[in-house]
Amino acid sequence: MNYDEGPLTFDPTYKYKYQSETYDTSKKERVPSWTDRILFSQNTDTTPIFYSRAEIDLSDHKPVLGLFSFKVRRINKELMKEVEEQVIRKCRAEL
């Protein structure tokens, strides 16, 4: 299965100085990056409407948030019940 994500139109989400807006420039020399992602299957009718980071200073990460539009399939409840009964009968027969 192939996955996709919304466009990265926001600043990196990691590595900030703890509870700040400043990138960590300590001796570890970590490069700011996009470590928090929301992925969705390319095999579905999913469309990102909003994809960004939250401007929250609670850790060294900025959480990613997204709003997506997608199609929901209707379930044929009669067919589902029939399949469920078949599975139950088969399981009982194997006991």
C-alpha positions in Angstrom: 0.0 0.0 0.0 1.3 3.5 -0.9 1.0 6.4 1.5 1.0 10.1 1.0 0.9 13.2 3.2 -0.3 16.8 2.8 2.2 19.3 1.4 4.9 20.5 3.9 4.1 24.2 3.9 5.1 24.7 7.5 8.4 24.9 9.4 10.1 21.8 10.8 8.4 20.2 13.8 11.5 19.1 15.7 14.2 19.9 17.4 13.4 22.9 19.5 14.8 24.0 22.8 12.4 22.7 25.4 9.2 24.8 25.6 10.5 27.5 23.2 10.3 28.7 19.6 14.1 28.4 19.2 15.8 25.5 17.4 18.2 23.5 19.5 21.7 24.6 18.7 23.4 22.5 21.4 26.6 20.5 20.8 24.5 17.6 19.5 24.0 19.8 16.4 20.6 18.3 15.5 19.2 19.5 12.2 15.6 20.7 12.4 13.3 18.2 10.7 9.7 17.1 10.1 9.4 14.1 12.3 5.7 14.2 13.1 3.6 13.3 10.1 0.1 12.3 9.1 0.1 9.7 6.4 -2.9 8.5 4.4 -3.4 5.8 1.8 -3.1 6.8 -1.8 -5.6 4.0 -2.6 -8.5 5.9 -1.1 -10.5 9.0 -1.9 -8.7 11.0 0.8 -8.0 14.7 0.3 -6.1 16.9 2.8 -8.0 20.1 3.5 -5.7 21.5 6.2 -2.2 20.2 7.1 0.0 22.2 9.5 1.8 22.2 12.8 0.3 23.4 16.1 2.2 26.3 17.6 2.3 24.7 21.1 5.5 25.0 23.2 5.1 22.0 25.6 8.1 19.9 24.5 10.8 19.9 21.8 8.2 19.0 19.1 5.5 20.9 17.4 2.5 18.6 17.0 1.1 18.1 13.5 -2.6 18.5 12.8 -4.7 17.8 9.8 -8.2 17.9 8.5 -9.1 15.5 5.7 -12.1 14.8 3.4 -12.8 11.2 2.5 -15.5 9.0 1.1 -17.2 6.5 3.4 -18.5 3.3 2.0 -21.9 2.1 3.1 -22.0 -1.3 4.7 -24.5 -3.8 3.4 -25.7 -5.0 6.8 -27.7 -8.0 5.4 -24.6 -9.3 3.6 -22.4 -8.6 6.6 -24.8 -10.6 8.8 -24.8 -13.5 6.3 -21.0 -13.6 6.2 -20.8 -13.4 10.0 -23.2 -16.4 10.3 -21.1 -18.4 7.8 -17.9 -17.7 9.8 -19.7 -18.8 13.0 -21.0 -22.0 11.4 -17.5 -22.8 10.0 -15.9 -22.2 13.4 -18.4 -24.4 15.2 -17.9 -27.2 12.6 -14.2 -27.2 13.2 -14.5 -27.6 17.0 
